[in-house]
Amino acid sequence: QLMRTEHIDEYNTKADLYKHIKTGAELLSLQNDDENKVFAVTFKTPATNDTGVAHILEHSVLCGSDKYPVKDPMLQLIKGSVYTFLNAMTFPDKTSYPVASQNLQDFYNLVNVYVDAVFHPTLANHTFLQEGWHYSLQQEEKSTQDNAKLSRS
């Protein structure tokens, strides 16, 4: 359902805001004369601690999906696409999966892969073992005398 339409003069852009009736999901469509076709799926992912779960999930959902059950579909996209932007980003309050291309067919292919990745990820156990680990290093304090010995060696 179309909720609002505005024109953004500074960018010569028409902005249409839609809302999906069943889910409440919002879609913002921006139309202008830029050669890039851009699409992004963005989710609210507010952090409740410093474990990095949203960032781990950002990486994990891009490691295969129902339609594209390969280990690294993003690597395959990079090899065969003329994309102008292909990435994912985690912020303190949201995670975004943007893609862009100047070629319409390539753009639709990128959108297809990304939409399947974020809505139908395989999320295999081995993916979390690959993406969800960290080291906690504890550094011993050395005395100034020990550092001096090391610098003379």
C-alpha positions in Angstrom: 0.0 0.0 0.0 1.4 3.4 -1.0 1.7 5.5 2.2 3.4 8.7 1.0 4.9 10.3 -2.1 7.4 13.2 -2.0 9.7 14.9 -4.3 13.3 15.6 -3.1 14.3 18.7 -5.0 18.0 18.6 -4.1 18.4 15.2 -5.9 15.6 15.6 -8.4 14.1 12.4 -6.9 10.6 11.0 -6.5 10.2 9.1 -3.2 7.4 6.7 -2.7 7.0 4.9 0.7 5.0 1.7 0.7 3.9 -0.6 3.5 3.2 -4.3 3.2 -0.2 -4.8 4.7 0.4 -8.3 6.2 3.9 -7.8 7.6 4.2 -4.1 8.1 7.5 -4.1 6.2 8.3 -0.8 4.6 9.7 -0.2 1.1 11.1 3.1 0.0 11.4 3.6 -3.7 13.6 6.4 -5.0 13.3 7.3 -8.7 15.8 9.6 -10.4 18.1 9.8 -13.4 21.1 8.1 -11.7 22.6 5.3 -13.9 22.9 3.0 -10.8 20.1 0.8 -9.9 20.3 0.2 -6.1 18.5 -2.2 -3.8 18.9 -2.9 -0.1 17.3 -5.0 2.5 17.7 -3.6 6.0 16.7 -5.1 9.3 16.6 -3.6 12.8 19.3 -5.5 14.8 19.8 -3.5 18.0 22.7 -4.8 20.0 22.0 -5.9 23.6 25.6 -6.8 24.4 29.1 -6.7 22.8 29.1 -10.3 21.5 28.7 -9.2 17.8 25.8 -11.5 17.1 24.3 -9.2 14.4 27.7 -9.1 12.6 28.1 -12.8 12.8 24.6 -13.3 11.3 25.4 -10.7 8.6 28.3 -12.9 7.5 26.4 -16.1 8.0 23.4 -15.4 5.9 25.7 -14.7 3.0 27.1 -18.2 3.1 24.5 -20.0 1.1 20.7 -20.0 0.7 17.8 -22.2 -0.5 18.2 -21.2 -4.1 22.0 -20.8 -4.0 23.3 -23.6 -1.7 27.0 -22.9 -2.5 29.5 -22.2 0.2 30.2 -18.6 -0.9 27.6 -17.2 -3.3 29.0 -13.7 -2.9 32.3 -14.8 -4.3 30.5 -16.2 -7.3 28.6 -13.0 -7.8 31.8 -10.9 -7.7 33.3 -13.1 -10.4 30.4 -12.9 -12.8 28.8 -9.5 -12.2 29.3 -5.9 -13.3 28.1 -4.7 -9.9 29.0 -1.1 -8.8 28.3 -2.0 -5.1 28.0 -5.3 -3.4 28.4 -5.6 0.4 26.7 -5.9 3.8 27.1 -3.7 6.8 26.3 -4.0 10.5 25.6 -0.9 12.5 24.8 -0.7 16.2 21.0 -0.7 15.4 20.6 -2.2 12.0 22.1 -4.6 9.4 21.9 -3.7 5.7 22.5 -5.7 2.5 22.9 -3.3 -0.4 23.6 -4.1 -4.1 24.0 -1.8 -7.1 24.6 -2.2 -10.8 24.2 -0.1 -13.9 23.1 -3.1 -16.0 19.5 -4.0 -15.4 19.7 -7.8 -15.9 22.8 -7.9 -13.6 20.9 -5.8 -11.0 17.9 -8.2 -11.0 20.3 -11.1 -10.6 22.0 -9.4 -7.6 18.7 -8.6 -6.0 17.5 -12.2 -6.5 20.6 -13.7 -4.8 20.6 -11.2 -1.9 16.8 -11.5 -1.2 17.2 -15.3 -1.1 20.2 -15.0 1.1 18.6 -12.8 3.7 15.2 -14.4 3.7 16.2 -18.1 3.1 19.7 -18.6 4.5 21.0 -22.1 5.0 22.6 -21.2 8.3 24.5 -24.5 8.6 26.3 -25.4 11.8 29.7 -25.3 10.0 28.9 -21.6 9.0 28.7 -20.6 12.6 31.9 -22.4 13.4 33.5 -20.5 10.6 32.0 -17.1 11.3 31.2 -17.1 15.0 34.5 -17.3 16.9 36.9 -14.9 18.4 40.1 -14.8 20.4 40.5 -13.2 23.7 44.1 -12.4 24.1 45.6 -11.6 27.4 48.9 -9.7 27.2 51.4 -10.0 30.0 52.7 -6.7 31.3 56.5 -6.5 30.9 58.6 -4.4 33.0 60.5 -1.4 31.5 63.6 -3.4 32.3 62.4 -6.4 30.2 61.5 -4.1 27.3 64.9 -2.5 27.4 66.6 -5.9 27.2 64.4 -6.8 24.2 65.3 -3.6 22.3 69.0 -4.1 22.8 68.9 -7.6 21.3 
